[in-house]
Amino acid sequence: MGEKQTTTIGQRSSLLARPSAWVSVTPLPVARRGVVSTAGIAVQGLVRFCYSLLIGRTMPAGFLSATNSAISTSMLSTLLWPTSLASAAGKFLARESGSPQRAAALTRYLGRLCVLTSVALAAVAVVVTAVWLAPGHPSTAVFVGLLTLGWSGYTFVRSAHYATNRVARATFWDLLSFLVSVLGLVLVLAFDATDLLLLPITVGYLGYAVLGWPRGTKGALDEALKREMRRYVSWGVVGSLTTGGFLQLTMVMAHQTGDTTGADAYAAALTLATPASMIGSVLSLLLLPTLSEAVGRGDLDSVRRQTDLASRGLIALVGGVFGVVIVGSRVVVAVIWPNLTSTVPILEVLLLATFLMTAAAACTESINSFSVHGARTMGVIRSIGFVTGLAVVGALVSGMSVLGIAIGYLAGMVLTGLIPIAVVWRRDGQRWGPSALRVLVGAALAAGLVVLRDRWGPVGWHDLLLVAVFALAWLAMLGRDTRVLLRR
């Protein structure tokens, strides 16, 4: 018997159709795919930003850091397995896309693992929240567990959508999830139901997961493939915990310092730094399936070219974005968090750390797209960065409070970001010397402008002038790489 015949639908038809391996979706053109993907990730990045903004501007001191700490606990729990399962879905579903039968069996296999691990981790998150974090409302621990389930399912479903060309559907439901989360929070605040602060975001992510869960079917998967996936996921867990997990852990540690104002400032800085990193998330979602597909057909030259293009364009683009925000950080904080001026130095450190991690996104996915050895390489690199960062946090937190935590995170990201770039640079023989020199000059310029800004006086018009100086200089130095990225 031959394989079951598949049907093909367009992106618009896929918006409400339940995903299935037996229903293929016509891919979007590359340019439109990038735009739609960016919109979806930007919308999701705004969820936590709007959450923090609404709570920070309307609730008493302490609520901002407490809420962010609870959300970070959920996300940290998810990183223990489900997030890496989602990455595996993006890699292996794309690689096996030529056989709907194998893709359907993979979908069911990975989906069942996601459910089982998510339930177990949600139970652990409830206990940890109730015993260690000691929230003011008993319901908070329950919501942390439910949010763990929702976030786990959300990451798996979204990766499966991207791996099977359902980009428009993923973005459409990202928007719906955003509306449910933010508008729900507005209602909660309006009724002063402080014990339900986590309810809207929980419903948003759970709804996305349940309504978008892809259909799979029973099928035989050879043991070699299962073993490869288990190794990939295991090393992915190590990598996720030591990067995204490290960032979420810093928020929990900041809340546990007992410095209420400092913890709120850290939460505010984290909220502002996170959306800028969404550019790297967009690239990862787009690039890993594409590179994995190229590896699957043995086209390593294509992997090298795509990595080169993505790295040059990404660094040029995010370098400009992060540099502008760093130089203009006083203006950003004055507008969004006028009562938390101590956020500025923390924000600058977190932005620099996030830039280093984001700039390495293309190289990271290039390494991951190869065999299990790629995932192992990234796991080792990120573990080195994690241990280094924790050591710096331990040395600085007693004297510098939350700023010491931020500096420790930066120390870890220096290694986590730069080592993958060096590995791919050497492995592929990339010609990145001139671009690297221009980036160093731009970084030195940003540092000099920050020093000049602080000596100039209080926040004012000159902050905007210095932002313009940096933006024009960066565009002059790396505008060509940005134009190449946009054209291709």
C-alpha positions as CSV (number, residue, x, y, z in Angstrom):
1,M,0.0,0.0,0.0
2,G,1.2,3.5,-0.8
3,E,1.2,6.4,1.5
4,K,-2.0,8.3,2.0
5,Q,-2.4,11.2,-0.4
6,T,-1.9,14.7,0.9
7,T,-3.9,17.8,0.1
8,T,-2.5,21.3,-0.3
9,I,-4.1,24.5,1.0
10,G,-3.1,28.2,1.0
11,Q,-1.9,30.2,4.0
12,R,-5.3,31.9,4.4
13,S,-7.2,28.6,4.4
14,S,-4.8,27.4,7.1
15,L,-5.7,30.1,9.6
16,L,-8.5,28.1,11.2
17,A,-7.8,24.6,9.9
18,R,-6.4,22.1,12.4
19,P,-2.8,21.3,11.4
20,S,-2.2,17.9,10.0
21,A,0.8,16.2,8.4
22,W,-1.6,15.1,5.6
23,V,-2.5,18.7,4.7
24,S,0.4,20.7,3.3
25,V,0.5,24.5,3.1
26,T,1.8,26.5,0.2
27,P,4.9,28.3,1.5
28,L,5.0,32.1,1.7
29,P,7.6,33.8,-0.5
30,V,10.8,34.4,1.6
31,A,10.3,38.1,2.0
32,R,6.6,37.8,3.1
33,R,7.6,34.9,5.4
34,G,10.1,37.1,7.1
35,V,7.7,40.0,7.5
36,V,4.8,37.8,8.8
37,S,7.2,35.9,11.2
38,T,8.6,39.2,12.5
39,A,5.1,40.5,13.2
40,G,4.2,37.3,15.1
41,I,7.3,37.3,17.3
42,A,6.9,41.0,17.9
43,V,3.3,40.6,19.1
44,Q,4.3,37.8,21.5
45,G,7.3,39.9,22.7
46,L,4.8,42.6,23.6
47,V,2.7,40.3,25.8
48,R,5.2,40.4,28.7
49,F,6.1,44.0,28.0
50,C,2.4,45.1,28.2
51,Y,1.9,42.9,31.2
52,S,4.8,44.5,33.1
53,L,3.9,48.0,31.9
54,L,0.3,47.7,33.1
55,I,1.2,46.2,36.5
56,G,4.2,48.4,37.1
57,R,2.3,51.6,36.4
58,T,-0.9,50.8,38.3
59,M,0.1,48.5,41.2
60,P,2.1,49.2,44.4
61,A,5.8,48.5,44.6
62,G,6.6,44.8,44.7
63,F,3.8,43.5,42.4
64,L,5.9,44.0,39.3
65,S,8.8,41.9,40.5
66,A,6.5,39.3,42.1
67,T,4.5,38.8,38.9
68,N,7.6,38.6,36.7
69,S,9.2,36.2,39.1
70,A,6.2,33.9,38.9
71,I,6.2,34.1,35.0
72,S,9.9,33.4,35.0
73,T,9.4,30.4,37.2
74,S,7.0,28.9,34.7
75,M,9.3,29.6,31.7
76,L,12.3,28.2,33.6
77,S,10.3,25.0,34.3
78,T,9.4,24.7,30.6
79,L,13.1,24.9,29.7
80,L,13.7,21.6,31.5
81,W,12.3,19.7,28.5
82,P,9.3,21.0,26.5
83,T,11.2,23.9,24.9
84,S,13.8,21.6,23.5
85,L,11.1,19.3,22.3
86,A,9.7,22.3,20.4
87,S,13.1,22.9,18.9
88,A,13.2,19.2,17.9
89,A,9.9,19.6,16.2
90,G,11.2,22.5,14.2
91,K,14.3,20.5,13.1
92,F,13.0,17.0,12.5
93,L,9.5,17.8,11.1
94,A,11.2,20.0,8.5
95,R,13.9,17.4,7.8
96,E,11.3,14.6,7.3
97,S,8.8,16.8,5.4
98,G,9.2,14.6,2.3
99,S,7.3,11.8,3.9
100,P,3.9,12.8,5.4
101,Q,3.6,9.4,7.1
102,R,6.9,9.9,9.0
103,A,6.0,13.5,9.8
104,A,2.7,12.4,11.2
105,A,4.3,9.8,13.4
106,L,6.9,12.3,14.5
107,T,4.2,14.8,15.4
108,R,2.4,12.3,17.6
109,Y,5.6,11.0,19.2
110,L,6.9,14.5,20.1
111,G,3.4,15.8,21.1
112,R,3.0,12.9,23.6
113,L,6.4,13.6,25.1
114,C,5.5,17.3,25.4
115,V,2.2,16.6,27.3
116,L,3.8,14.1,29.7
117,T,6.8,16.2,30.6
118,S,4.7,19.4,30.8
119,V,2.3,17.9,33.3
120,A,5.2,16.6,35.5
121,L,7.0,20.0,35.4
122,A,3.8,21.9,36.1
123,A,3.4,19.9,39.3
124,V,6.9,20.7,40.3
125,A,6.4,24.4,39.5
126,V,3.4,24.5,41.8
127,V,5.4,23.0,44.7
128,V,8.4,25.3,44.1
129,T,6.2,28.4,43.9
130,A,4.2,27.5,47.1
131,V,7.2,26.5,49.2
132,W,10.1,28.6,48.0
133,L,8.6,31.8,46.5
134,A,5.9,32.0,49.1
135,P,3.4,34.1,47.0
136,G,0.9,36.3,48.8
137,H,-2.0,34.6,47.1
138,P,-2.3,30.7,47.3
139,S,-3.8,30.7,43.8
140,T,-0.5,32.1,42.4
141,A,1.1,28.6,42.7
142,V,-1.8,27.0,40.7
143,F,-1.5,29.6,38.0
144,V,2.2,29.1,37.7
145,G,1.5,25.4,37.1
146,L,-1.1,26.1,34.5
147,L,1.1,28.7,32.8
148,T,3.8,26.1,32.6
149,L,1.4,23.8,30.8
150,G,0.3,26.6,28.5
151,W,3.8,27.9,27.7
152,S,5.1,24.4,27.0
153,G,2.2,23.6,24.6
154,Y,2.6,27.0,23.0
155,T,6.3,26.6,22.1
156,F,5.7,23.1,20.7
157,V,2.7,24.1,18.6
158,R,4.3,27.2,17.2
159,S,7.5,25.4,16.2
160,A,5.4,22.7,14.5
161,H,3.6,25.5,12.6
162,Y,6.9,27.0,11.4
163,A,8.3,23.6,10.5
164,T,5.3,22.9,8.3
165,N,5.0,26.3,6.6
166,R,2.0,27.5,8.7
167,V,3.6,30.9,9.3
168,A,0.4,32.9,8.7
169,R,-1.5,30.7,11.1
170,A,1.1,31.0,13.8
171,T,1.1,34.8,13.5
172,F,-2.7,35.0,13.5
173,W,-3.0,33.0,16.7
174,D,-0.1,35.0,18.2
175,L,-2.2,38.1,17.8
176,L,-5.3,36.4,19.3
177,S,-3.3,35.2,22.2
178,F,-1.9,38.8,22.7
179,L,-5.4,40.3,22.8
180,V,-6.7,37.7,25.3
181,S,-3.7,38.2,27.6
182,V,-3.6,42.0,27.6
183,L,-7.3,42.8,27.4
184,G,-7.9,40.2,30.1
185,L,-5.3,41.8,32.4
186,V,-7.0,45.2,31.9
187,L,-10.3,43.7,33.2
188,V,-8.5,42.0,36.1
189,L,-6.9,45.4,37.1
190,A,-10.2,47.2,36.6
191,F,-11.9,44.9,39.1
192,D,-8.9,44.9,41.4
193,A,-8.7,41.1,41.4
194,T,-5.0,40.9,42.3
195,D,-5.2,37.2,42.9
196,L,-6.0,36.7,39.2
197,L,-3.1,38.6,37.7
198,L,-1.7,35.5,36.0
199,L,-5.1,34.3,34.7
200,P,-5.2,36.2,31.3
201,I,-1.7,35.2,30.2
202,T,-2.3,31.6,31.2
203,V,-5.6,31.5,29.2
204,G,-3.8,33.1,26.2
205,Y,-1.1,30.5,26.0
206,L,-3.3,27.5,26.9
207,G,-5.8,28.6,24.2
208,Y,-3.1,28.8,21.6
209,A,-1.8,25.3,22.4
210,V,-5.2,23.5,22.6
211,L,-6.7,25.1,19.5
212,G,-3.6,24.7,17.4
213,W,-2.4,21.2,18.5
214,P,-1.3,19.4,15.4
215,R,-2.8,16.0,14.4
216,G,-0.5,13.1,14.4
217,T,-1.0,9.4,13.6
218,K,0.5,6.1,14.9
219,G,3.5,5.0,12.9
220,A,6.7,3.2,13.2
221,L,9.8,5.3,13.9
222,D,13.1,3.6,13.6
223,E,15.2,3.4,16.8
224,A,18.1,5.3,15.3
225,L,15.8,8.4,14.7
226,K,14.4,8.2,18.2
227,R,17.9,8.0,19.7
228,E,19.0,11.0,17.6
229,M,16.0,13.0,18.8
230,R,16.5,12.0,22.4
231,R,20.2,13.1,22.3
232,Y,19.2,16.3,20.5
233,V,16.6,17.2,23.1
234,S,18.9,16.2,26.0
235,W,21.6,18.5,24.8
236,G,19.0,21.1,23.9
237,V,17.8,21.1,27.5
238,V,21.3,21.9,28.7
239,G,21.6,24.7,26.2
240,S,18.1,26.2,27.0
241,L,18.7,26.1,30.7
242,T,22.0,27.8,30.5
243,T,20.8,30.7,28.3
244,G,17.1,31.4,28.5
245,G,16.9,29.6,31.8
246,F,19.8,31.8,33.1
247,L,17.9,34.9,32.2
248,Q,14.7,33.8,33.9
249,L,16.7,32.6,36.9
250,T,18.2,36.1,37.3
251,M,14.7,37.5,37.6
252,V,13.9,35.0,40.4
253,M,17.2,35.8,42.1
254,A,16.5,39.6,41.9
255,H,13.1,39.0,43.6
256,Q,14.7,36.9,46.3
257,T,17.3,39.6,47.2
258,G,14.6,41.4,49.3
259,D,15.5,44.7,47.6
260,T,11.9,45.6,46.5
261,T,12.9,48.7,44.5
262,G,15.9,47.0,43.0
263,A,13.8,43.9,42.0
264,D,11.2,46.1,40.4
265,A,13.9,48.0,38.5
266,Y,15.4,44.7,37.3
267,A,11.9,43.5,36.2
268,A,11.5,46.8,34.3
269,A,14.9,46.4,32.6
270,L,14.2,42.8,31.7
271,T,10.8,43.9,30.2
272,L,12.5,46.5,28.0
273,A,15.4,44.3,27.0
274,T,13.3,41.3,26.0
275,P,11.4,42.7,23.0
276,A,14.6,43.8,21.2
277,S,15.8,40.2,21.4
278,M,12.8,39.0,19.4
279,I,14.7,39.6,16.2
280,G,17.0,36.7,17.0
281,S,13.9,34.5,17.9
282,V,12.5,35.3,14.4
283,L,15.7,34.2,12.7
284,S,16.0,31.0,14.8
285,L,12.4,29.9,13.9
286,L,13.0,30.6,10.3
287,L,16.6,29.4,10.0
288,L,16.6,26.1,11.9
289,P,14.1,24.3,9.7
290,T,15.7,25.7,6.5
291,L,19.2,24.7,7.5
292,S,18.0,21.3,8.7
293,E,16.3,20.7,5.4
294,A,19.6,21.6,3.6
295,V,21.6,19.3,5.9
296,G,19.0,16.5,5.2
297,R,19.7,16.7,1.5
298,G,23.5,17.0,2.0
299,D,23.8,20.6,0.7
300,L,26.4,21.9,3.2
301,D,27.4,24.7,0.8
302,S,23.9,26.1,1.2
303,V,24.2,26.0,4.9
304,R,27.4,28.0,4.8
305,R,25.9,30.6,2.5
306,Q,22.7,31.0,4.5
307,T,24.7,31.3,7.8
308,D,26.9,33.9,6.3
309,L,24.0,36.0,5.0
310,A,22.0,35.7,8.2
311,S,24.9,36.5,10.5
312,R,25.9,39.6,8.6
313,G,22.4,40.9,8.3
314,L,21.4,40.0,11.9
315,I,24.5,41.7,13.5
316,A,24.0,44.8,11.3
317,L,20.3,45.0,12.2
318,V,20.3,44.1,15.9
319,G,23.5,46.1,16.5
320,G,21.7,49.2,15.3
321,V,18.6,48.5,17.3
322,F,20.5,47.7,20.5
323,G,22.9,50.5,20.1
324,V,20.1,53.1,19.7
325,V,18.3,51.8,22.8
326,I,21.5,51.7,24.9
327,V,22.5,55.3,24.0
328,G,18.9,56.4,24.5
329,S,18.2,54.3,27.6
330,R,17.6,57.3,29.8
331,V,14.9,58.6,27.5
332,V,13.3,55.2,27.3
333,V,13.2,54.8,31.0
334,A,12.0,58.3,31.6
335,V,9.0,57.8,29.3
336,I,8.0,54.2,30.4
337,W,9.3,53.9,34.0
338,P,9.6,57.5,35.3
339,N,9.6,56.3,38.9
340,L,12.4,53.7,38.4
341,T,15.4,55.7,37.3
342,S,17.7,53.0,38.8
343,T,16.6,50.9,35.8
344,V,19.0,52.6,33.5
345,P,22.3,50.9,34.3
346,I,20.6,47.5,34.7
347,L,19.0,48.0,31.3
348,E,22.2,48.9,29.6
349,V,24.0,45.8,30.9
350,L,21.1,43.5,30.0
351,L,20.8,45.0,26.5
352,L,24.5,44.4,25.9
353,A,24.2,40.8,27.1
354,T,21.1,40.2,25.0
355,F,22.8,41.6,22.0
356,L,25.7,39.2,22.3
357,M,23.3,36.2,22.5
358,T,21.1,37.5,19.7
359,A,24.0,38.2,17.4
360,A,25.1,34.6,17.6
361,A,21.6,33.2,16.7
362,A,22.5,32.4,13.1
363,C,25.8,30.6,14.1
364,T,24.0,28.8,16.9
365,E,21.3,27.4,14.6
366,S,24.0,26.5,12.0
367,I,25.7,24.4,14.7
368,N,22.4,22.9,15.9
369,S,21.3,22.0,12.3
370,F,24.1,19.4,12.0
371,S,24.1,16.1,13.8
372,V,23.6,15.5,17.5
373,H,27.2,16.6,17.9
374,G,26.0,20.2,17.0
375,A,23.5,20.2,19.9
376,R,26.2,18.8,22.2
377,T,28.7,21.5,21.2
378,M,26.1,24.2,22.0
379,G,25.3,22.5,25.3
380,V,28.9,22.6,26.3
381,I,29.5,26.2,25.2
382,R,26.4,27.4,27.1
383,S,27.2,25.4,30.2
384,I,30.6,27.2,30.3
385,G,28.9,30.6,30.0
386,F,26.3,29.6,32.7
387,V,28.8,28.5,35.2
388,T,30.9,31.6,34.6
389,G,27.9,33.9,35.0
390,L,26.7,32.3,38.2
391,A,30.2,32.6,39.7
392,V,30.2,36.3,38.9
393,V,26.7,36.8,40.3
394,G,27.9,35.0,43.5
395,A,30.9,37.4,43.8
396,L,29.0,40.6,43.1
397,V,25.4,40.3,44.4
398,S,26.1,41.0,48.0
399,G,27.8,44.3,47.2
400,M,26.0,45.4,44.1
401,S,22.5,43.8,44.6
402,V,20.6,43.4,41.3
403,L,23.2,45.2,39.2
404,G,25.6,42.5,40.2
405,I,23.1,39.9,38.9
406,A,22.9,41.8,35.6
407,I,26.7,41.9,35.3
408,G,26.9,38.2,36.0
409,Y,24.5,37.5,33.3
410,L,26.6,39.6,30.9
411,A,29.7,37.7,31.8
412,G,28.0,34.4,30.9
413,M,26.6,35.8,27.6
414,V,30.1,37.0,26.5
415,L,31.1,33.4,26.3
416,T,27.8,32.0,25.1
417,G,27.6,34.6,22.3
418,L,31.1,34.8,21.1
419,I,32.3,31.2,21.1
420,P,29.6,30.0,18.6
421,I,30.6,32.8,16.2
422,A,34.3,31.8,16.5
423,V,33.4,28.1,15.9
424,V,31.4,28.8,12.7
425,W,33.9,31.4,11.6
426,R,36.7,28.8,11.7
427,R,34.6,25.8,10.6
428,D,33.2,27.4,7.5
429,G,36.1,29.7,6.6
430,Q,33.9,32.8,6.7
431,R,35.3,36.2,5.8
432,W,34.0,38.1,8.7
433,G,37.1,40.1,9.6
434,P,36.1,43.5,8.2
435,S,32.6,43.2,9.5
436,A,33.9,42.3,13.0
437,L,36.1,45.3,13.0
438,R,33.2,47.7,12.1
439,V,31.1,46.2,14.9
440,L,33.9,46.8,17.4
441,V,34.2,50.4,16.2
442,G,30.5,50.8,16.6
443,A,30.5,49.3,20.1
444,A,33.3,51.7,21.1
445,L,31.3,54.6,19.7
446,A,28.2,53.6,21.7
447,A,30.3,53.4,24.9
448,G,31.8,56.8,24.4
449,L,28.4,58.3,23.7
450,V,27.0,56.9,26.9
451,V,29.9,58.4,28.9
452,L,29.4,61.7,27.2
453,R,25.7,61.6,27.8
454,D,26.0,61.0,31.5
455,R,28.5,63.8,31.9
456,W,26.4,66.2,29.8
457,G,23.7,66.5,32.5
458,P,20.2,65.2,33.2
459,V,18.1,63.6,30.5
460,G,17.2,66.1,27.8
461,W,17.4,66.9,24.1
462,H,21.1,66.0,24.0
463,D,20.2,62.4,24.6
464,L,18.2,62.4,21.3
465,L,21.1,64.1,19.6
466,L,23.5,61.4,20.7
467,V,21.1,58.7,19.6
468,A,21.0,60.3,16.1
469,V,24.8,60.4,16.0
470,F,25.1,56.7,16.8
471,A,22.3,55.7,14.3
472,L,23.9,57.6,11.4
473,A,27.4,56.3,12.2
474,W,26.1,52.7,12.4
475,L,24.2,53.0,9.2
476,A,27.3,54.4,7.5
477,M,29.4,51.5,8.7
478,L,27.0,48.5,8.3
479,G,24.3,49.8,6.0
480,R,25.5,47.6,3.2
481,D,25.1,44.4,5.1
482,T,21.6,45.5,6.1
483,R,20.6,46.3,2.5
484,V,21.9,42.9,1.4
485,L,19.8,41.1,4.0
486,L,16.6,43.1,3.0
487,R,17.1,42.4,-0.7
488,R,17.5,38.6,-0.2
